[in-house]
Every structure is written in C-alpha cells, then in structure tokens.
C-alpha cells in the first residue's frame, strides 16, 4: 500500500505538469503534442502499464487489509470512540479511495480510452497531423455537471492524500520525531495544492466556454 501509494503520488506530479498545458493559450497545440508523446513513446507506455498495475495493486491491497483488520477483531469493542483515537480521513480511507477509483475509471473512459481507441477529430500543425484530444477535453468541461463532478472528486482526493501521504512514510518506518513534522507539513501542502491545481483546469476551461475569461 505504501509503495504503490508513493509511486502514484509521483505519477500525480507528472500528470499535473503535463495537464497544466491546458492553460496555455495556443488552441491546444502544446497539449495535443503532449498527448501524442504520452501515448506513442515506448518508455512512457511501459511507465503507463506500471501505473495501471500500481492502481490495481493499491486497490487490491486496500481491500485485503480491510478484510484482514475485520477478521482480526470479529467482535467490536463494547465502548468505542473512534473520533478520539483517529482523524476522520484515517477512518474513511476506504470510502474515499473507492470514490477516487470510480473517478479514475470514468476519467480514463472520457479521455485515455478516447485518445487510444476513439474516433477523434484531427488537427494540423507544422509538426504534422495529430488527434485533437484538446477538443474532447473542451467538450467535456463545457458541461457544468462534469466540471462539478471533477471538482468534487479532487476534494475527495485531497482528503485521501492528506492521510495517505503521511501514512505511507510511517508504514515504511520513516517516521521520526525530528522529521515527522516536516513530512506532515509537506503532505498537507501536497494534498491541498495538487488537487486544487487539477480542479482549476475544468473550472478555467468552463469559464472560457461561457465567455467569462
């Protein structure tokens, strides 16, 4: 769980940096060229397979750990005050992770599947003719319900990361009184900044669509 979680955190950083090209006011050229690079470069394809495997493994391990923990204590405590012993995000990681996984599936269907197997319009640049994934993104984020769904999913991801980031280091035995506060601070900042930047993309494109930007 810890290793796959940290790997997926690194993936989020790379994915975010690439998607930030959506803010570039060039009609989508930089984003489309990035999309082609990500779907045709052999090394990236291998990394993509590792990423998909990590997501599946992360989910499988979370289910296995949940079952193991319940079997370890089939009879609940007579008196239990979970809120006094753990934070809400810690107790809700399974629920948060489930919703994030559902979002990932929908997200892949909306964009990755369309890029790989869908019939996308083509656009011509000096570098050649490319699939216009940018047009698909614009179409998706012109719908307020999809924008709201995306933003809500990023809120859930933020809660999931706020506990998962710190928990991963603790699980790997890297928790120490000297640098645990730093890990907590970095984890909290990461859990706020990264999902916020992701959420800002559909909001930005929607505001452009309705003419407010």
C-alpha positions, -999 to +999 in steps of 0.1 A: +000+000+000+027+024+010+050+018-020+022+019-046+007+049-029+040+068-031+045+058-067+011+071-076+019+103-058+049+108-081+027+099-110+002+127-100+030+152-101+040+143-137+004+141-148-003+175-133+027+191-150+016+178-184-021+188-179-010+223-170-005+228-207-043+233-208-037+268-195-015+276-225-035+299-249-024+282-281-055+265-292-045+232-276-013+226-297+010+220-268-015+198-250-021+177-282+016+173-288+020+162-251-009+137-255+008+122-286+041+120-268+024+102-238+007+077-260+034+068-285+067+069-266+078+033-257+093+043-223+061+062-214+039+032-224+059+009-201+055+035-173+018+037-180+015-001-176+033+002-143+009+029-133-022+009-141-008-021-123+000+001-093-036+014-092-050-021-093-025-034-067-033-004-044-070-012-046-065-049-041-042-044-011-067-019+005-095-045+002-072-072+016-061-051+046-097-041+053-108-078+054-077-087+075-084-060+100-121-071+104-111-107+108-086-097+135-114-083+156-147-100+146-162-087+179-163-050+182-154-031+214-182-026+238-173+010+241-157+027+211-149+064+204-131+063+171-130+101+168-109+103+200-083+079+186-081+088+149-089+115+124-118+113+100-096+109+070-079+079+086-112+062+093-126+070+058-097+060+036-117+030+022-147+051+012-125+080-001-104+055-021-135+039-036-148+072-049-114+081-062-111+048-080-146+053-096-134+087-108-103+072-123-123+047-143-147+075-156-117+097-163-099+071-183-130+063-203-136+100-210-100+108-222-075+080-223-099+055-240-110+081-265-074+090-273-063+054-278-094+038-293-119+066-301-125+084-333-111+118-326-110+148-349-077+156-364-058+189-363-029+200-384+002+217-371+036+224-386+048+192-368+021+172-386-015+159-381-025+150-346-055+137-328-073+166-312-077+155-277-079+191-266-113+193-284-126+164-264-114+180-232-131+213-241-163+194-249-162+175-216-155+206-195-182+227-212-207+207-192-212+221-157-221+187-142-189+172-154-169+201-140-187+198-107-181+160-106-144+166-113-140+193-086-158+171-061-135+141-070-105+164-064-118+173-030-121+136-021-086+130-035-073+158-013-087+141+018-073+108+007-039+122+001-038+142+034-037+109+053-022+086+028+010+107+022+019+107+059+008+072+065+030+058+037+061+072+053+050+058+087+043+024+072+078+023+057+093+030+091+104+065+081+086+083+109+108+101+133+103+128+159+128+150+140+113+150+105+078+137+110+065+174+114+082+182+080+066+151+064+032+162+078+037+197+065+048+186+030+019+160+029-007+186+039+006+211+013+007+184-014-028+173-005-041+209-009-020+222-039-021+192-063-059+186-062-066+223-063-045+227-094-062+197-110-096+212-101-087+246-115-084+232-150-120+222-157-131+254-139-108+275-161-120+258-193-157+261-184-153+298-176-136+302-210-165+283-226-192+306-211-172+337-220-161+349-186-124+345-194 
